Amino acid sequence: MSSLAAFGSKTVARGVGRFTDLVLEKGSGAYITTDTGRQMMDFTSGIGVTNLGHCHPKVTKAAQDQCATIVHAQVNIGFNKPQLELMQKLQPLMPHKSLDTFFFWNSGAEAVEASIKLARQATGKQNIIVVQGSYHGRTFGTMAMTKSKTVYGEGFGPLMPGVFTTPYPYWHQVGVPASTSQDELVKQALYQLDLLLKQQTAPRDTAALIIEPVLGEGGYIPAPKGYLEGLRKICDDNGILLIIDEVQTGFGRTGKYFAIEHYPTVRPDIMVIAKGIANGFPLSGIVSRKELMDLQKPGSMGGTYAGNAVSCAAAVAVQEVFEEEKILDNVAARGEELFGLLHELKADKEIGNTIAEVRGLGLMVGIEFNSPTDPYTPSASGAKIPANMASRVQNKCLEQDMLTLTTSVYQCIRFIPPLNITAEEMKKGCDIIRKAITDV
Ligand code: PLP
């Protein structure tokens, strides 16, 4: 009997949106085993957290050793040693030299909020601009900045003074003809942002614009060519700080250490990091240039567990494994195999008409399905497409012992395997995906 059943269904506090009753007891590499002994392939990686697979031996050992050394000390007194080691490891990996100063927290949302706090303190301005489809967390502040449908069920986050939304250039939206070129969409989105800034009582009221370089919960959509570059220019022209949220995309997920490296001319003023940094241990941070960080008001940043020594020790080990195991090379090879399969399925005469788009970068991979009913997706001309393809395919994968995720908008299923997945494991995963889509 599963340990959940032992509680009795009425006594267990249920999380919202959990799509199985599985109790996940043990993790090893690309696999998770439940408390009833069912072994499952994990193509979710904690949404970009366990990038080196579950319980990577080197990361586990680093955390164990640190547990026997010092776990916690009053953070206002000084630094812990792993924190300093981690900053040394991270600094050369930053996408721009200007990102030279770090501050650590525990969760992504905490760090996003800190980036907003810093932007407001540094500029003396209030407003924050977010993009349609964004996801930045579930604290009250970050919910207000989240414009994908994940929070409050079908609704959006709470309204908060000073948070404004600008359109995202994506063709797959109600009322946007699929034939509209990407360049035209980017032009229109930047024009709308310009209008938004002009409408504000003073353009100078905006402290920051925050964006994920690949929309995560908002549908696994990499920023189209020219968009981030255009945002950078508008920010420069208006004295607005550009915050790049790399919580989900960071640490190799997209095939580069940070996704912003796919857009080499775009310099973040502040970058937010979390998730993959410590392979499952709670750790997050913001990185910026020293002059900006120095503008923090004393005592306004921090938290009891911020930059915890065990998480930092694990994070140091993560960065070492990246080098030792040539993780980025593996992402390139395995990503090609996964994308290869998905493009092959899209080109297939029998089932290809169900697939609207295959998209993503590296091993952050999604399929957008066509749908006859979802107002967000156009139906393929005359073709019979089953409704709710994304969740049906997800369930078919689950039947074959593979965990996957959908996104909260559109008909998108996403595949987020560990970055060190082997060729053999990827082949097995691809076979499961092929069968799942064919069966539906
Ligand atoms: N920002 C992005 C882009 C995310 O994907 C997430 C989590 O999925 C967050 C922020 C929030 O991170 P956390 O859940 O650690 O608070």
Residues whose N, C-alpha, C, O or C-beta is under 5 A from the ligand:
A	BS01	PLP	S107 G108 A109 E110 Y135 H136 G137 E212 G216 D245 V247 Q248
